[in-house]
Amino acid sequence: MDAAALAAIRHLLDTERILTLAVNVDGSPVAALLPYAVSADGASLFVHASGLARHTRGLTDGAIVGVAVHQPATPDRDAMQIPRLTVEATVRVVARDTAAWQDAAARLVARFAAAATTLTLPDFVVVALELGRGRYVEGFARAVNVTRETFAAAAP
């Protein structure tokens, strides 16, 4: 993959703030919108979610979920030209009171000040979504396959 595509993927992940999550809960599909922060190595996206939310039941350690990140659709843009990333991700629940949890929490709070409050609530979990294979579409007829290695190469 060329440097321009890697830079575009990194820019998308760094500038957008919400992802769409698709999980399986009790045999049914569930979708959710979640704020996210990017891990230091660029290989994972951190999310935190309430245990009271239905989609959180699909965020079990080792589960495979769908993740989509895209630029906003606005009336002045052709929907086929909106850069977007869709990938499979492996869920890794981050244990509280660990260095990994502290890092993820700090990254979430840096992007979302309100996370400082929700992260103190006992029903909230922090999850690392380890990015895997998928597609990055930069616009109509401009798409590339992505893998875990793509995200490592796109890291700062």
Wavefront OBJ file of the C-alpha trace (Angstrom):
o trace
v 0.000 0.000 0.000
v 1.355 3.425 -0.874
v 2.252 6.114 1.652
v -0.637 8.371 0.610
v -3.238 5.684 1.386
v -1.597 4.921 4.740
v -1.594 8.625 5.615
v -5.255 8.931 4.596
v -6.224 5.989 6.824
v -4.359 7.472 9.766
v -5.921 10.891 9.134
v -9.403 9.344 9.086
v -8.835 7.508 12.376
v -7.257 10.559 14.024
v -9.861 13.106 12.953
v -13.145 11.215 13.206
v -14.415 10.553 16.712
v -17.316 8.115 16.412
v -17.382 4.581 15.061
v -20.240 2.338 14.115
v -20.054 -1.001 15.848
v -21.849 -4.155 14.701
v -22.066 -7.017 17.187
v -23.994 -10.219 17.665
v -26.070 -10.444 20.838
v -28.095 -13.577 21.509
v -28.071 -14.453 17.815
v -29.297 -11.045 16.645
v -27.357 -8.192 15.056
v -26.985 -5.029 17.135
v -25.443 -1.793 15.920
v -24.198 1.107 18.036
v -22.356 4.383 17.716
v -19.435 4.772 20.105
v -16.755 7.383 20.667
v -13.256 5.980 20.250
v -9.596 6.769 20.784
v -6.682 5.314 18.822
v -4.037 3.220 20.607
v -0.415 4.383 20.578
v 0.553 1.741 18.025
v -2.475 2.473 15.829
v -3.501 -1.189 15.868
v -6.549 -0.821 18.123
v -9.402 1.536 18.838
v -10.422 2.004 22.467
v -14.098 2.336 23.323
v -15.926 2.414 26.604
v -19.475 1.278 26.976
v -22.033 0.835 29.702
v -22.858 -2.673 30.780
v -26.476 -1.516 30.736
v -26.377 -1.105 26.934
v -27.444 -4.077 24.818
v -24.459 -3.779 22.441
v -22.028 -4.169 25.347
v -23.163 -7.765 25.746
v -21.548 -8.405 22.351
v -18.203 -7.012 23.517
v -16.855 -10.200 25.050
v -13.170 -11.008 25.020
v -12.214 -12.630 21.714
v -15.461 -11.767 19.907
v -15.192 -10.630 16.294
v -17.139 -7.447 15.566
v -17.624 -5.094 12.637
v -16.328 -1.524 12.798
v -16.951 1.352 10.411
v -15.392 4.823 10.544
v -16.258 7.422 7.935
v -16.251 11.103 7.222
v -19.611 12.832 7.599
v -22.147 12.717 4.810
v -23.247 16.229 3.962
v -25.707 17.460 1.332
v -22.887 18.977 -0.719
v -20.931 15.693 -0.999
v -21.490 12.700 -3.213
v -22.074 9.787 -0.833
v -19.875 7.552 -3.014
v -16.930 9.918 -2.443
v -16.912 9.797 1.349
v -13.743 8.167 2.722
v -14.592 5.180 4.891
v -12.976 2.273 6.639
v -14.784 -0.975 7.389
v -12.943 -3.703 9.255
v -13.334 -6.778 11.368
v -11.962 -6.298 14.858
v -11.203 -8.646 17.717
v -12.505 -7.557 21.115
v -10.056 -7.409 24.002
v -11.614 -6.356 27.293
v -9.157 -4.143 29.181
v -8.980 -5.022 32.877
v -9.514 -2.158 35.314
v -6.627 -1.008 37.462
v -3.974 -2.093 34.965
v -1.449 -0.026 33.030
v -3.339 -0.880 29.824
v -6.587 0.443 31.318
v -4.870 3.636 32.484
v -3.466 4.203 28.986
v -6.813 3.573 27.293
v -8.656 5.762 29.810
v -6.160 8.611 29.344
v -6.573 8.441 25.566
v -10.367 8.436 25.853
v -10.386 11.403 28.256
v -7.980 13.330 26.007
v -10.534 13.086 23.178
v -13.718 13.198 25.254
v -13.623 15.169 28.495
v -16.926 13.631 29.657
v -15.249 10.217 29.673
v -13.516 11.262 32.909
v -16.887 10.820 34.609
v -18.206 7.743 32.823
v -14.942 5.859 33.307
v -15.457 6.067 37.079
v -18.834 4.330 36.869
v -18.639 0.629 37.735
v -20.867 -0.537 34.870
v -18.580 0.910 32.177
v -16.033 -1.332 30.500
v -13.066 -0.357 28.366
v -12.482 -2.439 25.280
v -9.667 -2.516 22.745
v -10.920 -3.298 19.256
v -7.906 -4.887 17.548
v -8.224 -3.883 13.904
v -8.018 -6.671 11.358
v -8.898 -7.177 7.714
v -11.267 -4.998 5.795
v -11.474 -2.210 3.197
v -10.544 1.431 3.014
v -12.591 3.260 0.392
v -11.344 6.721 -0.471
v -14.079 7.350 -3.020
v -15.721 5.822 -6.039
v -13.369 3.266 -7.683
v -10.621 4.021 -5.141
v -10.453 1.202 -2.605
v -7.780 -0.962 -1.003
v -7.776 -4.000 1.234
v -6.446 -3.469 4.739
v -4.963 -5.872 7.273
v -3.580 -5.657 10.787
v -0.222 -4.839 9.206
v -1.769 -1.830 7.439
v -2.592 -0.193 10.767
v 0.898 -0.829 12.121
v 2.364 0.752 8.966
v -0.004 3.738 9.277
v 0.963 4.406 12.910
v 2.829 7.624 13.653
l 1 2 3 4 5 6 7 8 9 10 11 12 13 14 15 16 17 18 19 20 21 22 23 24 25 26 27 28 29 30 31 32 33 34 35 36 37 38 39 40 41 42 43 44 45 46 47 48 49 50 51 52 53 54 55 56 57 58 59 60 61 62 63 64 65 66 67 68 69 70 71 72 73 74 75 76 77 78 79 80 81 82 83 84 85 86 87 88 89 90 91 92 93 94 95 96 97 98 99 100 101 102 103 104 105 106 107 108 109 110 111 112 113 114 115 116 117 118 119 120 121 122 123 124 125 126 127 128 129 130 131 132 133 134 135 136 137 138 139 140 141 142 143 144 145 146 147 148 149 150 151 152 153 154 155 156
